[in-house]
Amino acid sequence: MKADIFFFISSMASIVLAVLGSIVLWYLVKASRNLYMLSEELQERFTDSEEFVVELKERLEDNPVFRFFFPRWRRRKRAVRKDHKL
């Protein structure tokens, strides 16, 4: 009698756990699909914003007021020392 009660309770618990596990798995699949779609949209927007930033940088570099406050850096070429030990 006790064994029958144990098997009944354990089979009900395994059924409940299987149902709960499948529900959790369903929500994980939906969440991962949403995350994938969100990342694709962000990546697309990032490329658009990257083009905007590059265009803005070019326009700023050509602006005379901007060049007055932020002059272009000119690197000085250093003379290369050659030590000849023959």
C-alpha positions, 0 to 999 in steps of 0.5 A: 500500500505504501509503495503504491502511494509513493509511486502515485506521488512520484509520478504526479511530481514528475508530470508536474515537473515536466509541465513546468519544465516545458513552460520554462523552455517555451519562455526561454525560446521566446526570450531568445528569439526576442533577444536575437531580433533586438540585437539584429535591429541594434546592429542595423541602427549601429551601422546607420549611426556609424555612417552619420558620425563619419559624415559629421566628423568630415563636416566638422573637420572642414568647418573653419571655426572648428579648425580654429579651435582644434587645429590639425595635428602635424606630425614632425618627421624625426630624422633617423639616426644612422650609426655606422660602425664598420 
